[in-house]
Amino acid sequence: MNNDKYIGEAWTLEEIGLDPEERYELTPQEKSKKTREANVQKKKEEGEARIASGEDKTYNVLSLGAGVQSTCLALMAELGEFDAKIDFAVFADTQAEPQQVYDHLNWLETQVSYPIYRVTKGNLTEDSFEVKTHMKTGNKYVNNLIPMHGILPDGKKTAALLRKCTFDYKVTPILREIKERTEIKWRQNWISVNQWIGISQDELQRQKDSPRKWLANRYPLLERKMTRQHCHDWMEEHGYPKSPRSACYYCTFHNDAEWVNLRDQDPVHWGKAVAFDKRLREAHRRDNENMKMEVFLHRSCKPLSEVDFKPKDKDQMDFESECEGMCGI
């Protein structure tokens, strides 16, 4: 029996990790698997060699939220305070940011020399009320895109329900844009993109490695041990205006101080948040056949207009539960 047909013309037995003396002890499937693994490793080594030689480019891309930390990071990079320069930034628009964030983003574009690309998956506000039908049961349900708090029939309050807003409306559009602009190859398994993320020292728990083989997450503010207040101080020292908080105006992770700020400083979006909160309950009562709880934006499980806010002396929003590390920065 000749098993050479399972090896492939480009590979010797030694190159795919097989001992020629033991070649008949492996099944054709096992040899085929080793061949695939060798091909993957070879492509990785070739890609890394091209990066090391300068034949292929390593990109530095800023994931821009247009809030305090990512704005500070964007401006620090512009002034050359890091060991690399940013090639471009990407801002994912949920179409639910307060107007001051869009105004700030327009200003920021005039302060940096690299391009800032705006991308969007769609209107998160309207998509949150999309009614779907379960394929197996035929029951209707409302698309659970945003986190919500709820009260069960027995009166017990629940934590925020699972949601997909960050991943679907922030992470995915940004990664799609990065892949297109950096020409990531099919099944690329070597790193050619460093994604800069503006997470600060006081939210260290949001840091995580990228699961994508072509991309590495970098946290320059953590490298400098900078907190959110350090970002405020740096911008003030360099003559830049104060940055707004960046988050959807109805984000469930607002702390009470942020809700009060929205109510007192931005009555237009406060009114929209109150209406959105009410509309959520109406939609889930009407269109979610399996929902057995009342849903709310605020953790007190009261209508937003009736909440007795107790703001704490805290500048940040409560993003400790925000798993993707892409909101509020």
N, C-alpha and C positions, 0 to 999 in steps of 0.2 A: 504493500500500500504506500502510495506517495502522497504525503500531506503538504507538499510545497504549494499547491494551489490555494491553501488557506493562509499562506504567509503574505503574498503580494510581491510584485516584482521589485519594489523599492526597498525591501527590507530583508536582511539576513536574520537567521534565527537568533544570533547574539544581540542584534539591534532591538529586538522586541522582548529581550529578557528571557530567552529560552536556551536551555542547554541542548546542543545538537545530539548528545547522547541520550536525552530523555524526550525527544521529539514525539515519540509515539505514545507517551503516557498521557498526553493532553487530548481532549476531544477537539474536533474541528471548531466547535463553538467557542471553546476556551482560547484557542489560538486566534480566532477571529477577534475576540474581545481584547486580547493583548495587542493585536495589530492596531485596533482602533485607539487604544490607550497610548500606544507609541506615536501614532499620528497626531493625537491631541497634544502630547508633550513636545513633539517636534515643532508644531506650529507655534506653541507658546514660546519656546526658546528662540525661534526665528523672529517672532514679533518683538521680544525683549531685546534681541540683538540689534534690530533696526532702530528701536528707541534709543539704545545706548550709543549707537553710532551717529545718531542725529538724522538718519535717513527718514525716519518717521517722527512726527511731532508729538510731544506730550502737551496736552492742553490743560490750562488752569481755568476753571469755570466757576463763577460765583452763583450759588443758588440764592437769589435775592428776594427777601420778603418785604423790603422797603420799610422795615421797622427800625428800632434803635440799633440793635446789634449788627444787622447786615448792612445798614447804612454806614455805620462806623467802619466796618470791615472794608466796604467798598472804597471809602475815602482814604483809609490807611494804605490800602494797596495802591491807590492812585498816586499817593505821595511817596511810594517806594519803601514802605516800612517793613516789607517782608522780602524773603529771598527769591521771590518769583513775581511776575506780573500776571494780572488777570487778562485772559484773551477775550472773554465776553461774559456777560451776566444774563440770567434768565429769570423773569418774573412771571409767575403763574397767577392769572387773574380769575378769581372765583365769581367776579362781577357782583360781589357783596361787600367790598371794602368801603369804609367811609370815604367821602370825597377828599378829605385831607390827605389820605394815603396816595391817591392818584395825583393830587397836586404836588405832593412831596416827591413822587417818582418823576414827574415832569422836571422838577428842579434838579434832582440828582443826575438826570441825563445830561444836564449842562455842566456838571462838575467833574465828570470822568471822561477819559479819552477813549475807552473801550465801549463797544456797543452794548446796549441793554435790550434784549429781545422780550417782547410780551407775548405770552401764549395763554390760551384758555381752552378748557374742555367744554364750557358752556355756562349757563346761568344756574348756579347752585341753588339759588332761592326757589326758582320755579321747578327745577328738577327734583327738589325735595318733596314735591306734592304729586309726583308722577305715580299713577296707579298702575300696578302690574297684576298679572294673573299667574298663580302658581301652576306650573306645568302638570304636576301630578294630581293635585286636589281640585284645581280650578278655582280656588279661593282668591279673592282680591286682596291686595295689600298695598300699602303706601311704601314707596322706596325709602328705606332707612339709610339716608346719606349722612345726616348729622347726628351727633350724640344728643340724647334727651334723658331727662330724669322722669321718673314715673311713680304713680301710686297704684298698688295692686288692689284688687277688690277687698282684701282683708285690711286695708289701710296701711300696709307696710310700704315704705318708700324704698325705691331702688336707686342704685348708682346709675350713671350715664349709660345708656344703651350703646351697643356696638355701632360703629358708623364707618363710612368709607370716604368721607369728604376729603381728608388730607391726602390719602393715597390717590384717589381718583382725580381730584381737582388741583392738587399741588405737585405731588411726586411724579406721577405718570406724565403729565404734559411737559414738565421740566426735563425729565429723562429722555423723552421722545425728541425734544428739540436739541438736546446735547448730542444724542446719537446721530441725528441728521447732520448737524453742523461739524461734527468731528469725524464723520465718515467711519463709524464703527463697523467693522466687518462682521459677517454672519458667524455666529458662535465664537466670536473673539474671546480668547481666554488669557490675554495679557493686558496689563493696565496701561492705558494711554490717556486717561482723563483723571485729573484731580479735581474733585468737586469741593469747593470751599463753602462751608456752612457756618453761619454766624451764631453759634451757640456759645454762651458765656459761662464763666466759672460757677455762677450761682444756679445753673441748671444743668450741671454736669451729667445728671442721670439721663439726659436726652441724647447723649453721644452714643453712637454705635457704628460698627463697621458696615461697609457696603456689601450686600450679598452678590453684587454683580462683578463678574470676573474682569471686566474691562474698565472698572471705575473704582477709585479709592476716595473715601471721604477724608477731608482735611478740616481741622478746626483751629484756625489761626488764633482766635481769641483765647482758646484754652491753652495754646502754646505760650501765650503771654500772661496767662492766669488773670485775664481781664473779666470783671463782673459787668453787669449792666450799668451800674453807676460809673465804673471806669470809662465805659463808652460815652456816657453823658459828659463826663469831665473832659475826655479827649476832644470831643467835638466842640465843647465850649472854649477850650484852650486854643483851638485852631480857628475860631471865629465862625463856626458853622451853626446854623439854627437848630433848635431842638427837633428831634425826629418824632413823628407820631407813633402810636402803637399800631402794629399791623395785624389785623385779624378781622374776620367777618363781624359785622356790627351785631349779629345775634349769636355769636359764639358762646356755647354752653360753658366754656372754660373761663369766661370772664369771672373775676372775683368781684366782690361787692363794690370795691373802690372803682373798678372799671365801669360797672353798671351805673353808679352814681355819676361818674364823669360823663358817660354817654348821655344820661338824662339831663344833666345840668349844662353841658357844653355843646351838645349836638342834638337839639330837640327834634330835628327832622328824622335822623336815624333812630332816635329813641322811639319815636312814634311808629316807625317801620318795624322795629324790634317787637314792640307791644303787639302790633297787628300780626306779625309773623308767629309769635307765640300763640296767640288765639287761633290763628288759622291752622296751626299744627294740630291742636286738639280737635278742631272740627273735622279736619281731614281724616284723622285716625279713627274717630268715632264713625264716620260715614263710610270710609273706603277700606278700612283694615279689619277684615272679618274675624281674624284671630287675635286681635289686640284686646287684652283684658285689663288694660290699665289706662289711666289718664296721663298724658305726657306734658312735660313742661320744660322750658329752657333753664329755669333757675332751680338750684338744688333744694330749695325749700318746698318745691312742688306746689307753688302758688302761681297764679297768673302774674306776669311780670309787673303789671300795673298795680298789684296789691302787695308786693314784697316790701317788707320793712328791712331795707338794706343796713348792714352793719359793716361799713368799710373798715379795713385794717390799714395800718401804715405799711403798705406794700406796693412797690412800684410795678411789679410784674403781675401778669395774669397767671391763672392756675393752669399751667401747661404740663404739670408733672405727669398727667395721664395721657398726654398727646404723644403717641408712640412713634411717629415718623420723624420728629425733630425738624419740621419744616414750617410750622405756623408760629406766629407771634414774634418773629425775629426780624 
